[in-house]
Amino acid sequence: MARRSGFISSLARMQREAERQRLAQLRQQQRAQTQAVRNAQQARKAYEQAAKLEAKERAKLYEQSRLADVTLKNEQLEQTIASLQTILQDALTIEHAIDLQSLKQPVNLPVFQSTHLLNAEPPPPPPIIPPEPSGLQKLVPGAKERHAQEVARLQAQYQSFLAEHAAREQRRQSALAAAQMLHNREVEAEKQKILEQHAEIDTFQRDLDAKLPSAISNYFTLILSSSEYPEDFPQQAKLAYVPESKQLIVEYDLPTIDVVPAVSAYKYVKAKDAITETARPLAQRKALYASILAQVVLRSLYQLFTADRQGVLETVVFNGYVESLDRGTGHTMRTCLVTVRTNHDTFNRLNLKQVEPEACLKGLNASVSKSPSELAPVRPVMELNMVDPRFIESTDVLSGLDQRVNLMDLTPMEFEGLITNLFQKMGLETRQTQASRDGGVDCVAFDPRPIFGGKVVIQAKRYKNTVGVSAVRDLFGTMQNEGASKGILVTTSGYGKASYDFAEGKPIELLSGSNLLYLLAEHAGIEAKIEAPSDWKDAQPDE
């Protein structure tokens, strides 16, 4: 009985030990789980804190970027205002005279690109012929025949390789010849282009040295158009030169008040996440705009007088215009806001580094708009059309033409107006001349391009018969009298060989009836025709 009681006690002890171990493991697991929970909670808290810090950092960086944008905008605004305030001063340290030879394009010939065709492919190496059978090999049946067959195969293969190589070499040489021919054409075309440009510069230089009015106008047009201004400045100019009085008349396009920023400062409002603008006072804008106009006028006069290396300028008339939309009519209008006439000696006495631009203009007796921002006009001292009293207002003939109109049915004045309108459509500044006292000129046009533009004399003849060479000679004489850089003779008929021979090498363009019809269709959308009545008589028969 006692033995049984000991056994039970032993089992009980074993059970208790097992229970203790189980409880110990359970507590250990619970402690591990608790630590894992604690670790997870700490990790989550750390993540949330990091996210908050990251969001805060992102917000900080975003705010800094917005503030940087504002700083940049304000700096750009300050630079714009500064550039507008120093338009005159910026030009006083620059050499404005232009050496025409420096305008010649450098000779920069194209490089041959197909260099891979220059190197020939080496020929294939000859085959390695196996030695003839010897010794015991000779005794092997068919050995000699097999050797001969192998040699024949290798030689045939070699000949095939040679033929393929020769074909590739022929293709390479053909491609190389074609590429070299194309390259030579490109080189010659570039050389011709450079030679023509150099010849035009040389012609321009000779005309300028000869003090031809057209060359002088072109030179000073180049001076004004080469000047660096802030953005949105139009920089368009038309010039005319009067050699008798050494007077240059300038029509110059001025900027509108829109070049003066309407904003005075930018600011970032964090609460609204927005960049706000502070308006520049209108009075401040008007004052700066008036200063800009005065600076442009003085700067232009300074550039013209200082660039006069030929000594051809005694007086300059400067008319500054603003082009705008007339909201009452819907048409574009040009308003003269400032006009001044001054001579070389008077202007050279000015110390432009110290002047107040508006007061300086007043001292030059300039007429300046009382309210330039409102486009209040002034009367020009002298206009371009005053330089040549033959200029009249041309009628718009093109808009009144029906399709397939017969040009021979137009009146003489209508025909001349048609030619004037046509060349205006083609980009020239045209003015029709009076029917009488016209000196043989039906239309005077101005090509606005620097260097290659200038004054163009246009004569129009409605003829049934061929225009004789005497008309071409007359045009050339008129060009010389007018100081024009080019002459154009337009007719409804054609020209003979003598006319083309005389015009060859001269700045004369002969436009026949077919040319005229093409130009009307191409530039004016007019499908016209030329049908002279049977009883038509040319107004002035030619030889």
KEPA-740193 format. One line per field, with one value per residue (C-alpha): residue number from 1; residue in one letter; chain; x, y, z. Coordinates in nm, 3 decimals, m for minus. Example, Ala and Ser with C-alpha at 12.3 -4.5 7.8 and 13.67 -1.06 7.14 Angstrom:
REM residues 2
num	c(1; 2)
residuo	c(A; S)
cadena	c(A; A)
c1	c(1.230; 1.367)
c2	c(m0.450; m0.106)
c3	c(0.780; 0.714)
***
This chain:
REM residues 543
num	c(1; 2; 3; 4; 5; 6; 7; 8; 9; 10; 11; 12; 13; 14; 15; 16; 17; 18; 19; 20; 21; 22; 23; 24; 25; 26; 27; 28; 29; 30; 31; 32; 33; 34; 35; 36; 37; 38; 39; 40; 41; 42; 43; 44; 45; 46; 47; 48; 49; 50; 51; 52; 53; 54; 55; 56; 57; 58; 59; 60; 61; 62; 63; 64; 65; 66; 67; 68; 69; 70; 71; 72; 73; 74; 75; 76; 77; 78; 79; 80; 81; 82; 83; 84; 85; 86; 87; 88; 89; 90; 91; 92; 93; 94; 95; 96; 97; 98; 99; 100; 101; 102; 103; 104; 105; 106; 107; 108; 109; 110; 111; 112; 113; 114; 115; 116; 117; 118; 119; 120; 121; 122; 123; 124; 125; 126; 127; 128; 129; 130; 131; 132; 133; 134; 135; 136; 137; 138; 139; 140; 141; 142; 143; 144; 145; 146; 147; 148; 149; 150; 151; 152; 153; 154; 155; 156; 157; 158; 159; 160; 161; 162; 163; 164; 165; 166; 167; 168; 169; 170; 171; 172; 173; 174; 175; 176; 177; 178; 179; 180; 181; 182; 183; 184; 185; 186; 187; 188; 189; 190; 191; 192; 193; 194; 195; 196; 197; 198; 199; 200; 201; 202; 203; 204; 205; 206; 207; 208; 209; 210; 211; 212; 213; 214; 215; 216; 217; 218; 219; 220; 221; 222; 223; 224; 225; 226; 227; 228; 229; 230; 231; 232; 233; 234; 235; 236; 237; 238; 239; 240; 241; 242; 243; 244; 245; 246; 247; 248; 249; 250; 251; 252; 253; 254; 255; 256; 257; 258; 259; 260; 261; 262; 263; 264; 265; 266; 267; 268; 269; 270; 271; 272; 273; 274; 275; 276; 277; 278; 279; 280; 281; 282; 283; 284; 285; 286; 287; 288; 289; 290; 291; 292; 293; 294; 295; 296; 297; 298; 299; 300; 301; 302; 303; 304; 305; 306; 307; 308; 309; 310; 311; 312; 313; 314; 315; 316; 317; 318; 319; 320; 321; 322; 323; 324; 325; 326; 327; 328; 329; 330; 331; 332; 333; 334; 335; 336; 337; 338; 339; 340; 341; 342; 343; 344; 345; 346; 347; 348; 349; 350; 351; 352; 353; 354; 355; 356; 357; 358; 359; 360; 361; 362; 363; 364; 365; 366; 367; 368; 369; 370; 371; 372; 373; 374; 375; 376; 377; 378; 379; 380; 381; 382; 383; 384; 385; 386; 387; 388; 389; 390; 391; 392; 393; 394; 395; 396; 397; 398; 399; 400; 401; 402; 403; 404; 405; 406; 407; 408; 409; 410; 411; 412; 413; 414; 415; 416; 417; 418; 419; 420; 421; 422; 423; 424; 425; 426; 427; 428; 429; 430; 431; 432; 433; 434; 435; 436; 437; 438; 439; 440; 441; 442; 443; 444; 445; 446; 447; 448; 449; 450; 451; 452; 453; 454; 455; 456; 457; 458; 459; 460; 461; 462; 463; 464; 465; 466; 467; 468; 469; 470; 471; 472; 473; 474; 475; 476; 477; 478; 479; 480; 481; 482; 483; 484; 485; 486; 487; 488; 489; 490; 491; 492; 493; 494; 495; 496; 497; 498; 499; 500; 501; 502; 503; 504; 505; 506; 507; 508; 509; 510; 511; 512; 513; 514; 515; 516; 517; 518; 519; 520; 521; 522; 523; 524; 525; 526; 527; 528; 529; 530; 531; 532; 533; 534; 535; 536; 537; 538; 539; 540; 541; 542; 543)
residuo	c(M; A; R; R; S; G; F; I; S; S; L; A; R; M; Q; R; E; A; E; R; Q; R; L; A; Q; L; R; Q; Q; Q; R; A; Q; T; Q; A; V; R; N; A; Q; Q; A; R; K; A; Y; E; Q; A; A; K; L; E; A; K; E; R; A; K; L; Y; E; Q; S; R; L; A; D; V; T; L; K; N; E; Q; L; E; Q; T; I; A; S; L; Q; T; I; L; Q; D; A; L; T; I; E; H; A; I; D; L; Q; S; L; K; Q; P; V; N; L; P; V; F; Q; S; T; H; L; L; N; A; E; P; P; P; P; P; P; I; I; P; P; E; P; S; G; L; Q; K; L; V; P; G; A; K; E; R; H; A; Q; E; V; A; R; L; Q; A; Q; Y; Q; S; F; L; A; E; H; A; A; R; E; Q; R; R; Q; S; A; L; A; A; A; Q; M; L; H; N; R; E; V; E; A; E; K; Q; K; I; L; E; Q; H; A; E; I; D; T; F; Q; R; D; L; D; A; K; L; P; S; A; I; S; N; Y; F; T; L; I; L; S; S; S; E; Y; P; E; D; F; P; Q; Q; A; K; L; A; Y; V; P; E; S; K; Q; L; I; V; E; Y; D; L; P; T; I; D; V; V; P; A; V; S; A; Y; K; Y; V; K; A; K; D; A; I; T; E; T; A; R; P; L; A; Q; R; K; A; L; Y; A; S; I; L; A; Q; V; V; L; R; S; L; Y; Q; L; F; T; A; D; R; Q; G; V; L; E; T; V; V; F; N; G; Y; V; E; S; L; D; R; G; T; G; H; T; M; R; T; C; L; V; T; V; R; T; N; H; D; T; F; N; R; L; N; L; K; Q; V; E; P; E; A; C; L; K; G; L; N; A; S; V; S; K; S; P; S; E; L; A; P; V; R; P; V; M; E; L; N; M; V; D; P; R; F; I; E; S; T; D; V; L; S; G; L; D; Q; R; V; N; L; M; D; L; T; P; M; E; F; E; G; L; I; T; N; L; F; Q; K; M; G; L; E; T; R; Q; T; Q; A; S; R; D; G; G; V; D; C; V; A; F; D; P; R; P; I; F; G; G; K; V; V; I; Q; A; K; R; Y; K; N; T; V; G; V; S; A; V; R; D; L; F; G; T; M; Q; N; E; G; A; S; K; G; I; L; V; T; T; S; G; Y; G; K; A; S; Y; D; F; A; E; G; K; P; I; E; L; L; S; G; S; N; L; L; Y; L; L; A; E; H; A; G; I; E; A; K; I; E; A; P; S; D; W; K; D; A; Q; P; D; E)
cadena	c(A; A; A; A; A; A; A; A; A; A; A; A; A; A; A; A; A; A; A; A; A; A; A; A; A; A; A; A; A; A; A; A; A; A; A; A; A; A; A; A; A; A; A; A; A; A; A; A; A; A; A; A; A; A; A; A; A; A; A; A; A; A; A; A; A; A; A; A; A; A; A; A; A; A; A; A; A; A; A; A; A; A; A; A; A; A; A; A; A; A; A; A; A; A; A; A; A; A; A; A; A; A; A; A; A; A; A; A; A; A; A; A; A; A; A; A; A; A; A; A; A; A; A; A; A; A; A; A; A; A; A; A; A; A; A; A; A; A; A; A; A; A; A; A; A; A; A; A; A; A; A; A; A; A; A; A; A; A; A; A; A; A; A; A; A; A; A; A; A; A; A; A; A; A; A; A; A; A; A; A; A; A; A; A; A; A; A; A; A; A; A; A; A; A; A; A; A; A; A; A; A; A; A; A; A; A; A; A; A; A; A; A; A; A; A; A; A; A; A; A; A; A; A; A; A; A; A; A; A; A; A; A; A; A; A; A; A; A; A; A; A; A; A; A; A; A; A; A; A; A; A; A; A; A; A; A; A; A; A; A; A; A; A; A; A; A; A; A; A; A; A; A; A; A; A; A; A; A; A; A; A; A; A; A; A; A; A; A; A; A; A; A; A; A; A; A; A; A; A; A; A; A; A; A; A; A; A; A; A; A; A; A; A; A; A; A; A; A; A; A; A; A; A; A; A; A; A; A; A; A; A; A; A; A; A; A; A; A; A; A; A; A; A; A; A; A; A; A; A; A; A; A; A; A; A; A; A; A; A; A; A; A; A; A; A; A; A; A; A; A; A; A; A; A; A; A; A; A; A; A; A; A; A; A; A; A; A; A; A; A; A; A; A; A; A; A; A; A; A; A; A; A; A; A; A; A; A; A; A; A; A; A; A; A; A; A; A; A; A; A; A; A; A; A; A; A; A; A; A; A; A; A; A; A; A; A; A; A; A; A; A; A; A; A; A; A; A; A; A; A; A; A; A; A; A; A; A; A; A; A; A; A; A; A; A; A; A; A; A; A; A; A; A; A; A; A; A; A; A; A; A; A; A; A; A; A; A; A; A; A; A; A; A; A; A; A; A; A; A; A; A; A; A; A; A; A; A; A; A; A; A; A; A; A; A; A; A; A; A; A; A; A; A; A; A; A; A; A; A; A; A; A; A; A; A; A; A; A; A; A; A; A; A)
c1	c(0.000; 0.284; 0.448; 0.138; 0.119; 0.480; 0.401; 0.104; 0.317; 0.577; 0.316; 0.182; 0.527; 0.577; 0.242; 0.320; 0.659; 0.497; 0.238; 0.510; 0.695; 0.376; 0.297; 0.653; 0.634; 0.298; 0.429; 0.732; 0.510; 0.294; 0.601; 0.721; 0.384; 0.372; 0.718; 0.616; 0.308; 0.522; 0.773; 0.493; 0.346; 0.685; 0.749; 0.408; 0.465; 0.808; 0.658; 0.383; 0.636; 0.856; 0.556; 0.469; 0.827; 0.834; 0.506; 0.640; 0.963; 0.771; 0.555; 0.867; 1.032; 0.714; 0.690; 1.055; 0.995; 0.700; 0.903; 1.184; 0.934; 0.827; 1.188; 1.263; 0.956; 1.050; 1.410; 1.295; 1.058; 1.338; 1.562; 1.287; 1.236; 1.611; 1.648; 1.367; 1.529; 1.869; 1.769; 1.964; 2.262; 2.311; 2.373; 2.633; 2.918; 2.861; 3.014; 2.721; 2.899; 2.897; 3.183; 2.996; 3.285; 3.229; 2.884; 3.030; 2.947; 3.257; 3.345; 3.225; 3.217; 3.030; 3.239; 3.232; 3.015; 3.048; 3.400; 3.321; 3.333; 3.692; 3.858; 3.857; 3.788; 4.100; 4.076; 4.014; 4.329; 4.411; 4.312; 4.556; 4.607; 4.663; 4.980; 4.959; 4.947; 5.293; 5.445; 5.194; 4.910; 4.967; 4.880; 4.536; 4.283; 4.130; 4.356; 4.493; 4.144; 4.011; 4.304; 4.240; 3.872; 3.953; 4.198; 3.937; 3.675; 3.904; 4.002; 3.640; 3.545; 3.833; 3.719; 3.369; 3.506; 3.707; 3.398; 3.191; 3.470; 3.497; 3.122; 3.131; 3.428; 3.248; 2.942; 3.167; 3.338; 3.002; 2.861; 3.180; 3.164; 2.798; 2.867; 3.164; 2.958; 2.680; 2.937; 3.102; 2.763; 2.696; 3.038; 2.990; 2.639; 2.773; 3.061; 2.817; 2.591; 2.888; 3.013; 2.669; 2.639; 2.988; 2.907; 2.591; 2.792; 3.054; 2.782; 2.627; 2.969; 3.030; 2.688; 2.748; 3.089; 2.921; 2.669; 2.367; 2.052; 1.917; 2.242; 2.250; 1.891; 1.970; 2.281; 2.102; 1.810; 2.063; 2.200; 1.858; 1.746; 2.069; 2.012; 1.937; 1.619; 1.413; 1.152; 0.829; 0.993; 0.884; 1.205; 1.053; 1.176; 1.134; 1.390; 1.430; 1.736; 1.742; 2.094; 2.045; 2.001; 2.180; 1.860; 1.740; 1.372; 1.292; 0.958; 1.019; 0.777; 0.764; 0.638; 0.305; 0.265; 0.227; 0.609; 0.590; 0.494; 0.153; 0.280; 0.507; 0.568; 0.476; 0.402; 0.336; 0.033; 0.086; m0.271; m0.414; m0.116; m0.125; 0.111; m0.054; 0.032; 0.058; m0.047; 0.196; 0.038; m0.086; 0.089; 0.417; 0.360; 0.279; 0.588; 0.816; 0.651; 0.711; 1.073; 1.105; 0.979; 1.222; 1.510; 1.431; 1.427; 1.758; 1.915; 1.814; 1.948; 2.271; 2.310; 2.246; 2.485; 2.766; 2.737; 2.775; 3.129; 3.056; 2.965; 2.628; 2.404; 2.346; 1.990; 1.770; 1.392; 1.266; 0.898; 0.799; 0.478; 0.273; 0.064; m0.258; m0.610; m0.877; m1.159; m1.409; m1.336; m1.165; m0.877; m0.511; m0.403; m0.064; m0.027; 0.270; 0.366; 0.692; 0.859; 1.185; 1.425; 1.786; 2.121; 2.457; 2.624; 2.339; 2.312; 2.686; 2.691; 2.469; 2.612; 2.377; 2.531; 2.389; 2.067; 1.713; 1.562; 1.231; 1.395; 1.654; 1.383; 1.218; 1.550; 1.563; 1.220; 1.063; 0.689; 0.582; 0.237; 0.073; m0.063; 0.134; m0.033; m0.367; m0.215; m0.274; m0.116; 0.124; 0.180; 0.510; 0.767; 0.809; 0.665; 0.820; 0.571; 0.682; 1.025; 0.875; 0.574; 0.454; 0.319; m0.059; m0.297; m0.342; m0.690; m0.754; m0.812; m0.758; m1.059; m1.287; m1.178; m1.413; m1.280; m1.133; m1.127; m0.979; m0.688; m0.721; m1.064; m0.922; m0.860; m0.494; m0.526; m0.694; m0.419; m0.149; m0.343; m0.368; 0.010; 0.058; m0.181; m0.019; 0.331; 0.191; 0.043; 0.390; 0.540; 0.659; 0.569; 0.411; 0.298; 0.125; 0.237; 0.036; m0.076; 0.110; 0.450; 0.548; 0.891; 0.814; 0.737; 0.405; 0.477; 0.755; 0.800; 1.027; 1.165; 1.196; 1.470; 1.802; 2.097; 1.915; 1.604; 1.566; 1.379; 1.212; 1.079; 0.788; 0.649; 0.337; 0.247; m0.073; 0.055; m0.075; 0.254; 0.599; 0.756; 1.063; 1.408; 1.367; 1.120; 1.379; 1.642; 1.401; 1.338; 1.712; 1.755; 1.465; 1.621; 1.943; 1.757; 1.552; 1.847; 1.657; 1.819; 1.590; 1.352; 1.054; 0.879; 0.539; 0.343; 0.043; 0.244; 0.607; 0.965; 1.208; 1.563; 1.708; 1.520; 1.647; 2.001; 1.993; 1.850; 2.106; 2.344; 2.136; 1.896; 1.598; 1.311; 1.102; 0.757; 0.554; 0.179; 0.204; 0.418; 0.160; m0.128; 0.067; 0.148; m0.215; m0.328; m0.050; m0.056; m0.403; m0.618; m0.725; m0.774; m0.741; m0.702; m0.544; m0.749; m0.680; m0.963; m0.897; m0.885; m0.646; m0.363; m0.068; m0.047; 0.320; 0.441; 0.795; 1.064)
c2	c(0.000; 0.230; 0.144; 0.243; 0.571; 0.650; 0.577; 0.812; 1.082; 1.035; 1.071; 1.379; 1.531; 1.451; 1.609; 1.917; 1.948; 1.909; 2.172; 2.405; 2.361; 2.419; 2.730; 2.847; 2.801; 2.973; 3.265; 3.278; 3.283; 3.549; 3.754; 3.712; 3.811; 4.109; 4.216; 4.171; 4.383; 4.640; 4.632; 4.670; 4.958; 5.127; 5.071; 5.209; 5.511; 5.567; 5.542; 5.787; 6.029; 5.990; 6.045; 6.358; 6.477; 6.390; 6.574; 6.867; 6.856; 6.830; 7.124; 7.319; 7.237; 7.326; 7.659; 7.727; 7.646; 7.886; 8.157; 8.091; 8.135; 8.466; 8.575; 8.483; 8.668; 8.978; 8.964; 8.929; 9.218; 9.432; 9.341; 9.434; 9.773; 9.831; 9.752; 9.994; 10.268; 10.234; 10.208; 10.522; 10.463; 10.107; 10.240; 10.501; 10.253; 10.060; 10.115; 10.156; 10.205; 9.881; 9.751; 9.595; 9.359; 9.203; 9.098; 8.865; 8.507; 8.297; 8.021; 7.713; 7.435; 7.111; 6.814; 6.491; 6.256; 5.920; 5.855; 5.486; 5.454; 5.578; 5.255; 4.956; 4.611; 4.390; 4.098; 3.748; 3.549; 3.261; 2.915; 2.685; 2.394; 2.059; 1.875; 1.594; 1.241; 1.095; 0.778; 0.522; 0.774; 0.717; 0.351; 0.435; 0.378; 0.710; 0.931; 1.120; 1.178; 1.300; 1.539; 1.678; 1.724; 1.909; 2.139; 2.213; 2.285; 2.525; 2.707; 2.737; 2.871; 3.120; 3.241; 3.286; 3.490; 3.701; 3.765; 3.865; 4.093; 4.254; 4.315; 4.476; 4.687; 4.803; 4.896; 5.082; 5.276; 5.362; 5.476; 5.673; 5.845; 5.934; 6.061; 6.266; 6.411; 6.507; 6.652; 6.850; 6.992; 7.089; 7.253; 7.443; 7.551; 7.677; 7.854; 8.017; 8.121; 8.275; 8.446; 8.593; 8.717; 8.867; 9.026; 9.180; 9.319; 9.457; 9.615; 9.765; 9.898; 10.054; 10.216; 10.345; 10.482; 10.646; 10.795; 10.665; 10.761; 10.406; 10.269; 10.539; 10.460; 10.089; 10.145; 10.347; 10.103; 9.834; 10.046; 10.084; 9.726; 9.586; 9.757; 9.535; 9.631; 9.455; 9.208; 9.327; 9.632; 9.640; 9.790; 9.852; 10.151; 10.314; 10.566; 10.811; 11.018; 11.358; 11.404; 11.773; 11.865; 11.565; 11.497; 11.158; 11.108; 10.821; 10.657; 10.437; 10.204; 10.261; 10.017; 10.057; 10.109; 9.730; 9.702; 9.854; 9.574; 9.624; 9.441; 9.606; 9.306; 8.942; 8.787; 8.433; 8.391; 8.066; 8.044; 8.045; 7.876; 8.148; 8.403; 8.742; 9.049; 9.410; 9.642; 9.905; 10.250; 10.378; 10.710; 10.524; 10.324; 10.637; 10.816; 10.524; 10.487; 10.855; 10.810; 10.501; 10.690; 10.976; 10.730; 10.545; 10.871; 10.994; 10.651; 10.627; 10.975; 10.890; 10.568; 10.741; 11.031; 10.821; 10.561; 10.825; 10.744; 10.877; 11.224; 11.217; 11.332; 11.695; 11.665; 11.384; 11.398; 11.131; 11.041; 10.782; 10.590; 10.343; 10.088; 9.990; 9.871; 10.137; 9.986; 10.216; 10.090; 9.759; 9.866; 9.911; 10.271; 10.439; 10.729; 10.966; 11.022; 11.212; 11.406; 11.597; 11.751; 11.808; 11.854; 11.691; 11.984; 12.045; 11.680; 11.634; 11.909; 11.700; 11.505; 11.209; 11.042; 11.317; 11.425; 11.364; 11.219; 11.405; 11.737; 11.673; 11.620; 11.940; 12.118; 11.986; 12.142; 11.803; 11.769; 11.500; 11.358; 11.510; 11.168; 10.895; 10.615; 10.737; 10.766; 11.140; 11.222; 11.493; 11.621; 11.499; 11.763; 11.592; 11.266; 11.023; 11.113; 11.474; 11.374; 11.296; 11.519; 11.284; 11.032; 11.000; 10.763; 10.451; 10.309; 9.950; 9.805; 9.442; 9.423; 9.549; 9.308; 9.031; 8.690; 8.658; 9.036; 9.156; 9.383; 9.562; 9.691; 9.886; 10.258; 10.366; 10.485; 10.161; 9.958; 10.155; 10.119; 9.744; 9.719; 9.927; 9.707; 9.388; 9.478; 9.585; 9.236; 9.100; 9.278; 9.610; 9.949; 10.104; 10.453; 10.536; 10.857; 11.131; 11.078; 11.394; 11.523; 11.163; 11.167; 10.832; 10.668; 10.491; 10.354; 10.390; 10.104; 10.047; 9.703; 9.705; 9.440; 9.565; 9.566; 9.407; 9.626; 9.988; 10.206; 10.035; 10.213; 10.035; 10.123; 9.964; 9.950; 9.808; 9.713; 9.486; 9.483; 9.390; 9.647; 9.792; 9.829; 10.207; 10.158; 9.952; 10.219; 10.484; 10.280; 10.248; 10.623; 10.687; 10.453; 10.651; 10.980; 10.845; 10.685; 10.354; 10.019; 9.829; 9.885; 9.674; 9.704; 9.538; 9.491; 9.303; 9.196; 9.087; 9.191; 9.133; 9.002; 9.353; 9.435; 9.127; 9.189; 9.546; 9.438; 9.161; 9.242; 9.540; 9.556; 9.549; 9.299; 9.254; 9.107; 8.999; 8.949; 8.583; 8.680; 8.939; 8.692; 8.444; 8.703; 8.815; 8.455; 8.370; 8.678; 8.826; 8.526; 8.702; 8.490; 8.762; 8.757; 8.977; 9.024; 9.341; 9.467; 9.449; 9.828; 9.865; 10.110; 10.129; 10.467; 10.513; 10.278; 10.156; 10.064)
c3	c(0.000; 0.087; m0.244; m0.433; m0.245; m0.347; m0.708; m0.699; m0.539; m0.807; m1.078; m0.907; m0.895; m1.260; m1.342; m1.141; m1.308; m1.644; m1.552; m1.430; m1.755; m1.953; m1.752; m1.788; m2.165; m2.173; m1.972; m2.197; m2.503; m2.346; m2.262; m2.623; m2.759; m2.528; m2.645; m3.009; m2.948; m2.774; m3.060; m3.317; m3.124; m3.101; m3.472; m3.564; m3.341; m3.492; m3.842; m3.756; m3.614; m3.922; m4.150; m3.957; m3.985; m4.356; m4.419; m4.224; m4.423; m4.749; m4.650; m4.560; m4.890; m5.081; m4.905; m4.984; m5.351; m5.367; m5.197; m5.446; m5.732; m5.587; m5.543; m5.905; m6.032; m5.836; m5.957; m6.318; m6.264; m6.126; m6.419; m6.665; m6.501; m6.488; m6.859; m6.943; m6.737; m6.907; m7.275; m7.362; m7.135; m7.263; m7.616; m7.525; m7.477; m7.802; m8.144; m8.380; m8.712; m8.912; m9.121; m9.410; m9.480; m9.139; m9.258; m9.518; m9.436; m9.362; m9.604; m9.419; m9.676; m9.600; m9.486; m9.685; m9.481; m9.658; m9.529; m9.485; m9.865; m9.888; m9.772; m10.005; m9.867; m9.878; m10.127; m9.990; m9.916; m10.157; m10.038; m9.864; m10.105; m9.929; m10.037; m10.290; m10.151; m10.093; m9.962; m9.853; m9.920; m10.291; m10.249; m10.107; m10.386; m10.513; m10.300; m10.600; m10.743; m10.407; m10.375; m10.721; m10.642; m10.317; m10.497; m10.765; m10.498; m10.312; m10.631; m10.741; m10.398; m10.416; m10.758; m10.619; m10.329; m10.574; m10.787; m10.483; m10.363; m10.708; m10.714; m10.369; m10.471; m10.784; m10.576; m10.331; m10.608; m10.768; m10.432; m10.361; m10.699; m10.643; m10.291; m10.411; m10.695; m10.452; m10.210; m10.489; m10.589; m10.227; m10.202; m10.527; m10.423; m10.089; m10.264; m10.506; m10.218; m10.036; m10.354; m10.420; m10.063; m10.079; m10.415; m10.270; m9.979; m10.218; m10.432; m10.121; m10.018; m10.361; m10.360; m10.010; m10.107; m10.406; m10.161; m10.348; m10.156; m10.157; m10.012; m9.746; m9.645; m9.634; m9.426; m9.160; m9.166; m9.083; m8.799; m8.636; m8.692; m8.543; m8.209; m7.909; m7.721; m7.453; m7.568; m7.730; m7.888; m8.256; m8.404; m8.748; m8.944; m9.283; m9.398; m9.684; m9.766; m9.936; m10.078; m10.164; m9.798; m9.644; m9.455; m9.330; m9.255; m9.021; m8.944; m8.641; m8.465; m8.091; m7.826; m7.654; m7.280; m7.248; m7.233; m6.883; m6.639; m6.480; m6.167; m5.913; m5.683; m5.619; m5.278; m5.157; m4.927; m4.736; m4.601; m4.954; m5.119; m5.386; m5.540; m5.539; m5.746; m5.641; m5.922; m6.035; m6.002; m6.335; m6.285; m6.240; m6.558; m6.758; m6.629; m6.717; m7.059; m7.139; m7.036; m7.259; m7.564; m7.503; m7.453; m7.778; m7.975; m7.831; m7.865; m8.231; m8.309; m8.130; m8.328; m8.661; m8.606; m8.456; m8.733; m9.003; m9.116; m9.467; m9.346; m9.522; m9.236; m9.162; m9.034; m8.908; m8.884; m8.646; m8.629; m8.369; m8.433; m8.235; m8.417; m8.244; m8.304; m8.345; m8.140; m8.307; m8.660; m8.595; m8.820; m8.743; m8.698; m8.670; m8.431; m8.422; m8.058; m8.098; m8.379; m8.379; m8.628; m8.522; m8.688; m8.636; m8.458; m8.215; m8.118; m8.073; m7.811; m7.583; m7.289; m7.311; m7.006; m6.785; m6.958; m6.840; m7.160; m7.161; m7.078; m7.349; m7.610; m7.499; m7.545; m7.902; m7.965; m8.012; m8.032; m7.787; m7.720; m7.413; m7.324; m7.502; m7.308; m7.445; m7.796; m7.821; m8.160; m8.272; m8.624; m8.775; m8.865; m9.202; m9.332; m9.574; m9.845; m9.813; m9.940; m10.282; m10.359; m10.631; m10.378; m10.369; m10.196; m10.411; m10.456; m10.360; m10.706; m10.610; m10.378; m10.654; m10.926; m11.036; m11.126; m11.477; m11.522; m11.848; m11.758; m12.089; m11.981; m11.686; m11.708; m11.706; m11.347; m11.242; m11.403; m11.225; m10.900; m10.963; m10.998; m10.684; m10.484; m10.618; m10.506; m10.171; m10.136; m10.217; m9.914; m10.053; m9.912; m10.222; m10.317; m10.643; m10.818; m10.979; m11.334; m11.435; m11.331; m11.261; m11.420; m11.581; m11.247; m11.202; m10.856; m10.601; m10.358; m10.061; m9.990; m9.605; m9.588; m9.450; m9.693; m9.987; m9.981; m10.075; m10.317; m10.613; m10.921; m11.091; m11.434; m11.576; m11.946; m12.090; m12.433; m12.703; m12.890; m12.767; m12.538; m12.709; m12.562; m12.540; m12.252; m12.064; m12.124; m11.999; m11.682; m11.618; m11.659; m11.423; m11.165; m11.173; m11.142; m10.851; m10.674; m10.674; m10.606; m10.844; m11.133; m11.239; m11.575; m11.593; m11.912; m12.044; m12.350; m12.363; m12.441; m12.724; m12.716; m12.717; m12.397; m12.216; m12.341; m12.209; m11.872; m11.825; m11.541; m11.429; m11.130; m11.365; m11.356; m11.671; m11.600; m11.901; m11.924; m11.824; m11.522; m11.423; m11.443; m11.232; m10.965; m10.949; m10.897; m10.652; m10.428; m10.475; m10.566; m10.888; m11.199; m11.462; m11.839; m12.103; m12.420; m12.618; m12.845; m13.217; m13.239; m12.946; m12.995; m12.761; m12.590; m12.676; m12.948; m12.899; m13.144)
***
